[in-house]
Amino acid sequence: VAALTRTEDRAAMLRRRGVEAHVADVFDRGSVVAACRAAGPDVVVDQLTALPKALDIRRYREALAPTNRLRLEATPNLIAGGLAAGARRILVQSISFITAPQGPWVHDEDAPVFTSAPAAFRDVVEAAVQMERMTLAETALDPVVLRYGFLYGPGTYYARDGATAQAVAARAFPIVGRGTGTSSFLHVDDAVDATVLALSGGASGLYNVCDDDPAPMRDWLPHLATLLDARPPRRVPALLARLAAGPHAVHFATSLRGNANSRFKETFAWQPAHRSWRDGLRSALATPPAEGSPASVHIT
């Protein structure tokens, strides 16, 4: 495994772990291409994000701006690096929760994206869609785009020390309206397994990667509170949530669609080890963080 990092200090840490490390600025195409040529990868894997440790839904647009920039400006450089290095495949991380709130409550990859999303969320949708299109257009790299569901497990917002779990424990994460917004979740271990499978074999294309149990907020949020030994979440009217946090927050809580994983499962013969967030959250929250592990890797 060869990894790209920004600093020599982090490169030294990676090398101590047995990883071949290359230093480059992902916004500088020349340095990315040089690093890719030096590494000579069979597959380029783009998992770049820059999310804050705590995601303030009221400042969602600002919080997601660095990750949007990575998707729009760094992905083309990694594509160029893969082409220059003669890689046989590029694999790029995307997000499953960008489809429009219309039709069935569970969407496949062909569902329309939410181009008319509230302003705070629209930038996220547009950046993800543009990144997907530019990646899938590079047919010489046999491209695969993985739309992950909401990641939970160690190092995520849903870990016991994560920002979302802490907000739920403090009763600061309410159910909005009827809580019908439907989320698809994915344990980080299953994300890793799916990503490794996608390194080779299988057809190029766009895939949802999530568990088998899309669930409305009114189901998963009280379950998470129970697992955290917290009091049940408060309930607030949609109008109040719109005024306090914005229309994008109301969308996630009331009109978000879940995602079907059958295309990836069939193409790559994959089954998530954690088929439902119900049991997956229980086991994840029962397991203490490994000694010396990072407090958070800031993934959602």
C-alpha positions as CSV (number, residue, x, y, z in Angstrom):
1,V,0.0,0.0,0.0
2,A,1.2,3.5,-0.9
3,A,-0.4,6.5,0.7
4,L,-0.5,10.2,-0.1
5,T,0.0,12.7,2.7
6,R,0.7,16.4,3.1
7,T,3.6,16.5,5.5
8,E,6.9,14.7,6.1
9,D,5.9,14.1,9.8
10,R,2.8,12.1,8.7
11,A,4.8,10.4,6.0
12,A,7.3,9.2,8.7
13,M,4.4,7.9,10.8
14,L,3.0,6.0,7.9
15,R,6.4,4.5,7.1
16,R,6.7,3.2,10.7
17,R,3.4,1.3,10.0
18,G,4.8,-0.3,6.9
19,V,3.1,2.0,4.4
20,E,5.0,3.5,1.4
21,A,4.4,7.2,1.9
22,H,4.5,10.0,-0.7
23,V,4.2,13.7,0.2
24,A,2.1,15.9,-2.1
25,D,-0.4,18.7,-2.1
26,V,-3.6,17.3,-3.6
27,F,-4.5,20.7,-5.0
28,D,-1.2,20.8,-7.0
29,R,-1.6,18.6,-10.0
30,G,2.2,18.4,-10.7
31,S,3.0,17.1,-7.2
32,V,0.1,14.6,-7.3
33,V,1.1,13.3,-10.7
34,A,4.8,12.9,-9.6
35,A,3.7,11.0,-6.5
36,C,1.5,8.7,-8.5
37,R,4.2,8.0,-10.9
38,A,6.6,7.2,-8.1
39,A,4.1,4.9,-6.4
40,G,3.1,3.1,-9.6
41,P,-0.3,2.1,-8.3
42,D,-2.5,-0.6,-9.7
43,V,-5.6,1.2,-8.3
44,V,-6.0,4.8,-7.1
45,V,-8.3,5.1,-4.1
46,D,-9.7,8.6,-3.4
47,Q,-11.1,8.7,0.2
48,L,-10.4,12.4,0.7
49,T,-12.6,14.4,3.2
50,A,-12.0,17.4,5.5
51,L,-14.9,17.2,7.9
52,P,-14.8,19.0,11.3
53,K,-14.7,17.1,14.5
54,A,-18.2,18.2,15.3
55,L,-20.7,19.0,12.5
56,D,-22.9,22.0,13.4
57,I,-26.1,21.5,11.3
58,R,-26.7,25.3,11.5
59,R,-23.4,25.9,9.7
60,Y,-23.6,23.0,7.4
61,R,-22.6,24.8,4.3
62,E,-19.4,26.2,5.9
63,A,-18.5,22.9,7.5
64,L,-18.7,21.0,4.2
65,A,-17.0,23.6,2.1
66,P,-13.4,22.1,2.5
67,T,-14.7,18.6,1.5
68,N,-16.6,20.0,-1.5
69,R,-13.4,21.6,-2.6
70,L,-11.5,18.3,-2.4
71,R,-14.2,16.6,-4.5
72,L,-14.1,19.3,-7.1
73,E,-10.4,20.2,-7.3
74,A,-8.4,17.3,-5.9
75,T,-10.3,14.5,-7.7
76,P,-9.2,15.7,-11.2
77,N,-5.6,15.7,-10.0
78,L,-5.9,12.1,-8.7
79,I,-7.5,11.1,-12.0
80,A,-4.5,12.7,-13.8
81,G,-2.1,10.9,-11.5
82,G,-3.8,7.6,-12.2
83,L,-3.6,8.1,-15.9
84,A,0.0,9.2,-15.8
85,A,0.9,6.1,-13.6
86,G,-0.9,3.7,-15.8
87,A,-3.3,2.6,-13.1
88,R,-6.0,0.1,-14.1
89,R,-8.8,1.4,-11.9
90,I,-9.7,4.5,-9.9
91,L,-12.1,4.1,-6.9
92,V,-13.7,7.3,-5.5
93,Q,-15.7,7.9,-2.3
94,S,-19.1,9.5,-2.7
95,I,-22.3,9.8,-0.6
96,S,-25.6,8.0,-0.9
97,F,-27.8,10.6,0.6
98,I,-28.0,13.0,-2.3
99,T,-31.1,11.8,-4.1
100,A,-34.2,13.9,-4.4
101,P,-37.0,13.5,-1.9
102,Q,-39.5,12.1,-4.3
103,G,-40.9,8.7,-5.1
104,P,-40.2,5.6,-2.9
105,W,-38.6,5.9,0.5
106,V,-35.6,3.7,-0.7
107,H,-33.7,4.8,-3.8
108,D,-31.3,2.9,-6.1
109,E,-28.5,4.5,-8.0
110,D,-30.8,5.6,-10.9
111,A,-32.9,7.9,-8.7
112,P,-32.6,11.6,-9.5
113,V,-30.3,13.7,-7.4
114,F,-31.5,16.6,-5.3
115,T,-30.5,19.5,-7.6
116,S,-33.1,21.8,-5.9
117,A,-31.8,21.1,-2.4
118,P,-31.8,23.9,0.2
119,A,-28.8,26.2,-0.3
120,A,-26.8,24.8,2.6
121,F,-27.0,21.3,1.2
122,R,-27.0,22.1,-2.6
123,D,-23.3,22.7,-2.6
124,V,-22.7,19.2,-1.2
125,V,-25.0,17.6,-3.8
126,E,-23.5,19.5,-6.7
127,A,-19.9,18.8,-5.7
128,A,-20.6,15.1,-5.2
129,V,-22.4,14.8,-8.5
130,Q,-19.7,16.7,-10.5
131,M,-17.0,14.5,-8.9
132,E,-19.0,11.3,-9.8
133,R,-19.4,12.4,-13.4
134,M,-15.8,13.4,-14.0
135,T,-14.6,10.1,-12.5
136,L,-17.1,7.9,-14.4
137,A,-16.1,9.7,-17.7
138,E,-12.5,8.3,-17.4
139,T,-13.3,4.9,-18.9
140,A,-9.6,4.2,-19.3
141,L,-9.3,3.9,-15.6
142,D,-12.3,1.5,-15.2
143,P,-13.8,3.8,-12.7
144,V,-15.9,2.8,-9.6
145,V,-17.7,5.3,-7.5
146,L,-18.9,4.1,-4.1
147,R,-21.8,6.0,-2.5
148,Y,-21.4,5.2,1.2
149,G,-24.2,5.5,3.6
150,F,-23.8,7.3,6.9
151,L,-20.8,5.7,8.5
152,Y,-20.8,4.6,12.1
153,G,-18.4,2.7,14.3
154,P,-15.0,3.7,15.7
155,G,-13.8,7.1,14.7
156,T,-17.1,8.4,13.4
157,Y,-19.7,10.9,14.6
158,Y,-21.7,7.9,15.9
159,A,-19.0,6.5,18.1
160,R,-19.5,6.9,21.8
161,D,-17.0,9.8,21.8
162,G,-18.3,11.2,18.5
163,A,-20.2,14.5,18.1
164,T,-23.5,13.0,17.1
165,A,-23.5,10.5,19.9
166,Q,-22.6,13.1,22.4
167,A,-25.4,15.4,21.1
168,V,-27.9,12.5,21.4
169,A,-26.7,11.8,25.0
170,A,-27.2,15.4,25.9
171,R,-30.7,15.4,24.3
172,A,-29.5,18.0,21.8
173,F,-30.5,16.0,18.8
174,P,-34.3,16.0,18.5
175,I,-36.7,14.1,16.3
176,V,-38.1,16.7,13.9
177,G,-41.7,16.6,12.8
178,R,-42.8,13.0,12.3
179,G,-39.2,11.8,11.9
180,T,-39.8,10.2,8.5
181,G,-36.5,11.1,7.0
182,T,-34.9,7.8,6.1
183,S,-31.2,7.1,6.5
184,S,-29.0,4.3,5.2
185,F,-26.1,3.4,7.5
186,L,-22.8,1.6,7.0
187,H,-20.4,0.2,9.6
188,V,-16.8,1.4,8.9
189,D,-15.6,-2.2,8.8
190,D,-18.1,-3.0,6.1
191,A,-17.0,0.1,4.2
192,V,-13.4,-1.2,4.3
193,D,-14.5,-4.7,3.2
194,A,-16.5,-3.2,0.3
195,T,-13.7,-1.0,-0.8
196,V,-11.2,-3.8,-0.8
197,L,-13.6,-5.9,-2.9
198,A,-13.9,-3.0,-5.4
199,L,-10.2,-2.9,-6.0
200,S,-10.5,-5.6,-8.6
201,G,-13.2,-7.5,-10.4
202,G,-16.7,-6.2,-10.8
203,A,-18.0,-3.8,-13.4
204,S,-17.1,-0.1,-13.4
205,G,-19.9,2.2,-12.4
206,L,-21.8,3.9,-9.6
207,Y,-22.8,1.9,-6.5
208,N,-24.6,2.4,-3.2
209,V,-22.7,0.8,-0.3
210,C,-24.9,0.6,2.8
211,D,-26.5,-1.9,5.1
212,D,-29.8,-3.8,4.5
213,D,-31.9,-1.7,6.8
214,P,-32.8,1.9,5.8
215,A,-34.6,3.5,8.7
216,P,-36.5,6.6,9.5
217,M,-35.2,9.0,12.1
218,R,-38.1,8.1,14.5
219,D,-36.6,4.6,14.7
220,W,-32.9,4.9,14.7
221,L,-32.6,8.0,16.9
222,P,-34.4,6.6,19.9
223,H,-32.5,3.3,19.5
224,L,-29.2,5.2,19.6
225,A,-30.3,7.1,22.7
226,T,-31.2,3.8,24.4
227,L,-27.8,2.3,23.6
228,L,-26.1,5.4,25.0
229,D,-28.2,5.1,28.2
230,A,-29.7,8.5,27.4
231,R,-33.2,9.9,27.9
232,P,-35.4,9.7,24.8
233,P,-34.8,12.4,22.2
234,R,-37.0,15.5,22.3
235,R,-39.5,16.2,19.6
236,V,-39.7,19.5,17.8
237,P,-42.1,20.8,15.1
238,A,-40.6,21.0,11.6
239,L,-41.4,24.8,11.5
240,L,-39.3,25.4,14.6
241,A,-36.4,23.3,13.3
242,R,-36.5,25.2,10.1
243,L,-36.2,28.5,11.9
244,A,-33.5,27.2,14.3
245,A,-31.3,25.1,12.0
246,G,-32.5,25.6,8.4
247,P,-34.5,23.8,5.7
248,H,-31.7,21.3,5.1
249,A,-32.0,20.0,8.7
250,V,-35.7,19.5,8.1
251,H,-35.0,17.6,4.9
252,F,-32.7,15.2,6.7
253,A,-35.2,14.6,9.4
254,T,-38.4,14.4,7.4
255,S,-37.9,13.8,3.6
256,L,-34.5,12.1,3.2
257,R,-34.6,8.9,1.2
258,G,-32.7,5.7,2.1
259,N,-30.7,3.7,-0.4
260,A,-30.7,0.2,-1.9
261,N,-27.5,-1.8,-1.9
262,S,-28.5,-4.6,-4.2
263,R,-26.4,-3.5,-7.2
264,F,-23.2,-3.6,-5.3
265,K,-24.0,-6.8,-3.5
266,E,-24.8,-8.6,-6.8
267,T,-21.9,-7.2,-8.8
268,F,-19.2,-7.8,-6.1
269,A,-20.7,-10.7,-4.2
270,W,-20.7,-8.6,-1.0
271,Q,-22.7,-9.0,2.1
272,P,-22.3,-6.5,5.0
273,A,-21.2,-8.2,8.2
274,H,-23.4,-5.7,10.0
275,R,-26.7,-6.1,8.0
276,S,-28.6,-3.7,10.3
277,W,-27.6,-0.6,12.2
278,R,-29.7,-2.0,15.1
279,D,-27.2,-4.7,16.0
280,G,-24.2,-2.9,14.5
281,L,-24.6,0.2,16.7
282,R,-25.0,-2.0,19.8
283,S,-21.8,-3.9,19.1
284,A,-19.9,-0.7,18.1
285,L,-20.9,1.2,21.2
286,A,-20.1,-1.8,23.4
287,T,-16.5,-1.9,22.1
288,P,-14.1,0.6,23.7
289,P,-11.7,2.4,21.4
290,A,-8.4,0.6,20.9
291,E,-5.5,2.1,23.0
292,G,-3.7,4.7,21.0
293,S,-6.3,5.0,18.4
294,P,-7.3,8.4,17.1
295,A,-10.2,10.0,18.9
296,S,-11.9,10.6,15.5
297,V,-11.2,10.3,11.8
298,H,-14.0,12.7,11.1
299,I,-16.1,10.6,8.7
300,T,-19.8,10.8,8.2
